[in-house]
Amino acid sequence: MRNMKIRFISTALAAGIAAIASAQVATGIYTAGRTLKDQGISVSSWGSGQITETDDIAVEGTTSIRISTRNYFQGGIIRFAKPVDLSQLYADKNNLLMLTVRLADSSVTLGSGGKTGGGSNSQPGSVGTGGGGKTGAGNPGGIGNEGSTVGGGKTGGSGTDSSVSVTAAPLRSLRLIFTTSDGMKSECYVDAMTSAPNDRGWRNIAVPLQAIAGLGRTNKAISDIVISGDSTATFYLGEMVVINDSTPIYAELQNTDMNLALGDEVEFRGYGSAGSSVLVYSWDFDASDGVAVDAEGMTVKRKFRKPGKFVVTLTVSDKFGLKEPKTSKVTIEVNP
């Protein structure tokens, strides 16, 4: 129990140190607390996606950008009246583009009910027609049946209700396409689930500037950014900034050395931190401290089917390879 307490304290301390080290001055691209007009920014839809400034929710101030996407080819465009020059920032590998986002409800309604056709006692009633989808995705309602004759006229019937409620797939990745003032384009994909949301639902996701494919071949003066996602979803963009994060990777394997019986299964838990960097957790279960990757993820399970001594190695690395990886090890003795 005492060892577990010490290990818990060391983890918390490392997390606190990482948070302090990563608190760097940010360069604003879209800044929280200011309206789009004040920042010289305009927005427009891309494909059949939607984008607008909204006062629904905000990181700071009163507004954010609301984006609805269906796939990687439909979303919104953010345009800058004056291109944002990232040329000096790009040279430092520790500079990351960080987005603060909040996912909206994943349930959407497609389509609307049919309407009833009109009619009168002296004129034939019109035929009722179903309504179209609210978001443009629903199919039109069916044609209503003609009503009964009343005094020579016919009253139109009701159209078929085409309303349907759909639960969208979770948004896991964002696609960003950058257009620079020299007319060239570059892009990146950002994992939307790399950090846990805070108590208000906002989460920070980041990608190194040098990991944006093609940006190094441009003049790095951003004139517009297209944002889309990998599923039908709506999310809010609260801020987009460039931060400098040189926080080194910290790695800890939260298991201790142990003796096991043949066939025992163990759950291994890893912990890592590195400021805003996206981390990858790799596991090696080689009998003599090898370097092969046998599993990935913060938590993995392993069943030991052979007797002997096993060195379990956790490697925590930067997804984009810009920081030095760190390892943590425990020894497992499997008895015959």
HELIX and SHEET records of a PDB file:
HELIX    1   1 ARG A    2  ALA A   21  1                                  20    
HELIX    2   2 LYS A   37  GLN A   39  5                                   3    
HELIX    3   3 SER A   87  TYR A   90  1                                   4    
HELIX    4   4 LEU A  209  ALA A  211  5                                   3    
HELIX    5   5 LEU A  215  ARG A  217  5                                   3    
SHEET    1   A 4 THR A  27  TYR A  30  0                                        
SHEET    2   A 4 ALA A 233  ASN A 244 -1                                        
SHEET    3   A 4 SER A  64  THR A  69 -1                                        
SHEET    4   A 4 GLN A  50  THR A  54 -1                                        
SHEET    1   B 4 THR A  27  TYR A  30  0                                        
SHEET    2   B 4 ALA A 233  ASN A 244 -1                                        
SHEET    3   B 4 ASN A  95  LEU A 103 -1                                        
SHEET    4   B 4 ARG A 203  PRO A 208 -1                                        
SHEET    1   C 5 ILE A  41  TRP A  46  0                                        
SHEET    2   C 5 GLY A  75  ASP A  85 -1                                        
SHEET    3   C 5 ALA A 221  GLY A 229 -1                                        
SHEET    4   C 5 SER A 173  THR A 180 -1                                        
SHEET    5   C 5 LYS A 185  ASP A 191 -1                                        
SHEET    1   D 2 SER A 107  LEU A 110  0                                        
SHEET    2   D 2 VAL A 164  THR A 167 -1                                        
SHEET    1   E 2 GLU A 146  VAL A 150  0                                        
SHEET    2   E 2 GLY A 153  GLY A 156 -1                                        
SHEET    1   F 3 TYR A 250  LEU A 253  0                                        
SHEET    2   F 3 GLU A 265  SER A 273 -1                                        
SHEET    3   F 3 THR A 299  LYS A 303 -1                                        
SHEET    1   G 5 MET A 258  ALA A 261  0                                        
SHEET    2   G 5 LYS A 326  ASN A 335  1                                        
SHEET    3   G 5 GLY A 308  ASP A 318 -1                                        
SHEET    4   G 5 LEU A 279  ASP A 284 -1                                        
SHEET    5   G 5 ALA A 295  GLU A 296 -1                                        
END                                                                             
